[in-house]
Amino acid sequence: MGRLHSHRHGKSHSIRPATLRAPSWITQSPAEIEELVVKYSKDGLTPSQIGIKLRDQHAIPLIKPITKKSMGQILEENDLKAEMPEDLENIVRKAVNLQKHLKSNKGDNRNVRSLELIEAKVHRLSVYYKKIGRISKTWKYKSVVAQLE
């Protein structure tokens, strides 16, 4: 997939398993895997961190073929789903850090443009999440409010 605000194609990423069948080497039951997801979520890990931990420590490449549920569904059933989606939260955090940098480095004009691009991503993503009902229709990104959070 190409990058949003550049003319490059990114290739640095992990490759998902080719088949969507449960691998034969997995010894855990679907209930045990769900318990692991709930446990790691209660420990404060984000869904992507949980997936990495399951992949690296428990040799579980994908949750959905085994449990027949996505990680979001498992977290939602156990009332552990975050109020703001992880990707939107990460982009807002990135924008806040860049604003702090620009406050102390006023001559950094290249990063002024980067902040504009990041904020465009925030607005585009928030429109999508409002449309599907994941965040409230009244949620709005404001740079001053984001710095206070």
Secondary structure, 3 states (H helix, E strand, C coil): CECCCCCCECCCCCCCCCCCCCCCCCCCCHHHHHHHHHHHHHCCCCHHHHHHHHHHHHCCCCCHHHHCCCHHHHHHHCCCCCCCCHHHHHHHHHHHHHHHHHHHCCCCHHHHHHHHHHHHHHHHHHHHHHHHCCCCCCCCCCHHHHHHC
